Amino acid sequence: MSMNRRKFLGLVGATAAVAAAGTSAHAAGNTHFTGHPEANAVLFDATECIGCRKCEDACNKVNELPKPDKPFDDLTVLDTKRRTTEKIYTVVNKYENSKNPNLPVFRKNQCNHCQEPACASACFVKAFKKTPEGAVVYDESLCVGCRYCMIACPWSIPAYEYDEPLTPRVMKCTMCHPRILEGKLPGCVEICPKEALKFGKRDELIKFARNRIEAYPDRYLDHIYGENEMGGTNWLYISGVPFGELGLEEGLGVTSAPELTSGALAAVPVVTGLWPVLLTGLYAIHKTREKIEKKEKDDAVSAALTKAASEAEAKLSSELEKADVANKRKIEVEVKKAVEEALLPKDDDDAPEEEA
């Protein structure tokens, strides 16, 4: 039997509740967060996307990410299913069309910005937070590198910088939150040539999507993915083919991750009380290790510079000695030549004539 993330979170909650039976602790899972009323969202229309990858290009530029191995106008990458990474916040994948095998469909993949983010509920140091604008953002200064956010995410989006041993971060799409605060569109939305991406207030986008589905019932499935999945997301999808064919998990249900686990967390106060202590200790160890690594790095650099300077000085001294010997030999040759010329007998023709 397969085990998805939603079932896993449910089992965690159930197990902890059983373990805490008989205690006086009260479950905290009696509230439901309905989202910020003025939150923004993005609606993706799979029937409009042409797989041009311009959204990937815009995301790369806006977030100043490293250039990919293949340029964004190389569409051969669509032949391979890709996922987001610490250096790629969004990818477009190509899928077979069950309705029309000769016409593939495409989907843009990125953080879905949950109404109640699983990553934030799993983070004990609150490095992730949901903003009133709709985006889920990350504060690297708080992160202790536990990576529970990666396990908790239903869509496996957060990615860890494993190649950054000193200052690793958890990276993902931010919905271009800084641009939103400036009154701008997210980079991917702004550049889309087919308007497959639409930005606006979440409630208004849901109404827009519902009207479009009703106006073109033969074109769309009667479902807005993200309206209710895992408590709802701020990245919404409409499609003409089943969402499972677009690589989206269809068995997540409508209960958010925090609701699945909040009762269990409240029922084990000792554990939850120890977590901050444990993580504070881990954070202190992490910072101490950083200082040690920095000192070792500085010492290594200093030793390398000292060695290089010493080698350069020795080489210079050797070259000067060689030059000095060469000059001495040259002088000796010149002196010897002058002495030999001085000792040569003069010709009679060169002697002065006697007076008659």
SVG drawing of the C-alpha trace seen along z (x, -y; Angstrom):
<svg xmlns="http://www.w3.org/2000/svg" viewBox="-21 -65 139 67">
<polyline fill="none" stroke="black" stroke-width="0.4" points="0.0,0.0 1.4,-3.4 2.1,-6.0 1.7,-9.6 2.5,-12.7 -1.0,-13.3 -1.4,-9.8 2.0,-10.1 1.0,-13.3 -2.3,-11.7 -0.5,-8.7 1.9,-11.0 -1.0,-12.8 -2.9,-9.6 0.2,-8.0 1.0,-11.0 -2.6,-11.3 -2.6,-7.6 0.7,-8.0 -0.7,-11.0 -4.0,-9.3 -4.8,-10.0 -3.1,-13.3 -4.8,-16.6 -3.5,-18.1 -6.0,-19.5 -5.9,-19.2 -5.3,-22.4 -6.9,-21.2 -10.3,-22.9 -9.6,-26.0 -9.6,-26.4 -7.6,-29.1 -9.5,-30.4 -6.7,-32.5 -6.0,-36.2 -9.0,-38.0 -7.0,-40.2 -4.4,-37.6 -3.1,-37.4 -2.8,-34.2 -1.8,-33.0 -4.1,-31.0 -2.5,-28.6 -4.5,-27.6 -3.0,-24.3 -5.0,-24.7 -3.2,-27.9 0.4,-27.0 2.6,-26.2 5.8,-25.1 7.9,-28.1 9.9,-28.2 9.8,-32.0 8.5,-31.9 11.6,-29.9 13.8,-32.5 12.0,-35.4 12.2,-33.6 15.9,-33.0 16.5,-36.7 14.2,-38.1 15.8,-35.9 19.3,-36.3 19.8,-32.5 22.7,-30.7 22.2,-30.1 21.2,-26.6 23.3,-24.2 21.0,-24.5 19.6,-27.9 15.9,-28.6 15.1,-28.5 16.2,-24.9 12.9,-23.0 14.5,-19.5 14.6,-19.7 10.9,-19.2 11.4,-15.6 12.6,-14.9 10.5,-15.3 12.2,-17.9 11.7,-19.2 12.5,-22.4 15.9,-22.7 17.8,-25.1 18.9,-26.9 15.7,-26.5 12.5,-27.8 10.2,-26.8 10.1,-24.3 7.8,-23.5 7.1,-19.9 5.5,-18.2 2.8,-15.5 0.8,-13.3 -2.7,-14.4 -5.3,-11.7 -7.8,-13.5 -5.5,-14.2 -2.3,-12.1 -0.9,-14.4 -1.2,-17.5 0.9,-17.4 0.0,-19.5 2.3,-21.5 2.4,-22.4 4.4,-25.0 5.7,-23.6 6.7,-25.8 5.8,-26.4 2.0,-26.4 2.0,-28.8 -0.5,-26.9 -3.0,-28.8 -1.8,-26.9 1.8,-25.9 3.0,-22.5 6.6,-23.8 5.7,-26.6 3.9,-24.2 6.8,-21.8 9.4,-24.6 10.0,-25.0 12.0,-28.2 9.5,-29.9 11.9,-30.3 8.8,-30.0 5.8,-32.2 2.6,-33.0 2.4,-36.6 -0.9,-38.6 0.0,-39.1 -0.4,-35.3 3.2,-34.2 5.1,-31.8 8.5,-33.3 11.6,-32.0 14.0,-33.7 17.5,-32.1 18.7,-33.8 16.3,-31.7 16.9,-28.4 18.8,-25.6 18.9,-23.3 16.7,-20.5 14.9,-20.2 11.6,-19.1 10.0,-21.5 11.2,-19.3 9.6,-16.3 6.3,-18.1 5.7,-19.7 3.0,-17.7 4.5,-18.7 8.2,-18.2 9.2,-21.7 11.7,-23.1 15.3,-22.3 18.4,-22.4 21.7,-23.9 23.9,-20.8 26.8,-22.3 27.0,-25.2 28.7,-23.6 29.1,-26.9 25.8,-28.7 23.2,-26.3 19.7,-27.5 16.3,-26.1 15.3,-27.5 12.0,-27.8 9.7,-30.1 8.7,-33.2 5.8,-34.3 8.2,-37.2 7.0,-38.6 9.4,-41.7 7.9,-42.6 4.4,-42.2 5.2,-44.6 6.3,-47.1 3.1,-46.7 4.6,-44.6 3.6,-41.3 5.5,-38.1 8.2,-37.7 6.6,-34.6 3.1,-36.2 4.5,-39.3 6.4,-37.5 3.9,-34.8 3.1,-35.3 -0.2,-33.3 -1.6,-34.7 -1.6,-31.1 -0.8,-32.8 -3.2,-35.3 -2.4,-37.2 -4.9,-38.8 -6.9,-38.4 -7.5,-34.7 -11.3,-35.0 -11.5,-36.9 -9.4,-34.3 -11.6,-31.5 -14.6,-33.3 -12.8,-33.9 -11.8,-30.3 -15.4,-29.1 -16.9,-31.4 -14.4,-30.1 -15.2,-26.5 -18.9,-27.1 -18.5,-29.0 -16.4,-26.2 -17.5,-22.9 -16.0,-20.9 -12.6,-22.5 -12.2,-22.3 -12.6,-19.8 -15.1,-21.0 -12.5,-21.5 -10.1,-24.2 -7.0,-22.5 -5.8,-24.3 -9.1,-25.8 -9.4,-23.2 -6.5,-20.8 -4.6,-20.6 -6.7,-23.4 -6.3,-25.5 -3.3,-27.1 -2.5,-30.5 -1.4,-28.9 -4.5,-27.6 -4.9,-25.4 -7.5,-24.7 -7.1,-22.0 -8.7,-20.1 -7.1,-16.8 -7.1,-15.1 -4.7,-16.8 -2.9,-13.5 -1.9,-13.5 -0.2,-16.8 1.9,-15.3 -0.2,-16.8 -1.1,-14.7 -4.9,-14.0 -5.2,-12.2 -4.3,-15.0 -7.8,-15.7 -9.0,-19.1 -7.5,-19.1 -4.4,-21.2 -1.2,-19.8 -1.3,-21.9 -4.8,-20.6 -3.6,-17.0 -0.8,-17.5 -1.8,-20.4 -3.8,-18.2 -0.9,-15.7 1.6,-18.5 -0.6,-20.0 -1.1,-16.6 2.6,-16.2 3.6,-19.4 6.8,-17.9 8.0,-17.1 7.0,-20.4 8.6,-22.1 11.9,-20.3 12.0,-21.1 13.0,-24.8 15.7,-23.7 16.9,-21.0 16.9,-23.2 18.5,-26.1 21.3,-23.6 21.6,-22.5 21.6,-26.1 24.4,-26.9 26.4,-23.9 25.8,-24.9 27.1,-28.4 30.1,-27.1 30.9,-24.8 30.6,-27.7 33.1,-29.7 35.5,-26.8 35.2,-26.2 35.8,-29.9 38.9,-30.0 40.2,-26.8 39.6,-28.4 41.2,-31.7 44.2,-29.8 44.5,-27.7 44.4,-30.8 47.0,-32.6 49.3,-29.5 48.9,-29.3 49.8,-33.0 52.8,-32.7 54.0,-29.7 53.5,-31.4 55.3,-34.5 58.2,-32.4 58.5,-30.5 58.4,-33.7 61.1,-35.3 63.3,-32.2 62.8,-32.1 63.6,-35.8 66.8,-35.4 67.8,-32.4 67.2,-34.5 69.2,-37.4 72.1,-35.0 72.0,-33.6 72.0,-37.2 74.9,-38.2 77.0,-35.2 76.2,-35.9 77.2,-39.5 80.5,-38.5 81.3,-36.1 80.5,-38.8 82.8,-41.2 85.6,-38.6 85.3,-37.9 85.5,-41.6 88.5,-42.2 90.3,-39.2 89.6,-40.4 91.0,-43.8 94.1,-42.4 94.8,-40.2 94.3,-43.1 96.7,-45.2 99.4,-42.5 99.3,-42.0 102.5,-43.4 102.0,-46.5 102.8,-46.4 105.8,-48.4 103.6,-50.2 101.9,-51.7 105.2,-53.1 105.9,-56.9 108.3,-57.8 111.8,-59.2 112.8,-62.6 115.4,-62.7"/>
</svg>
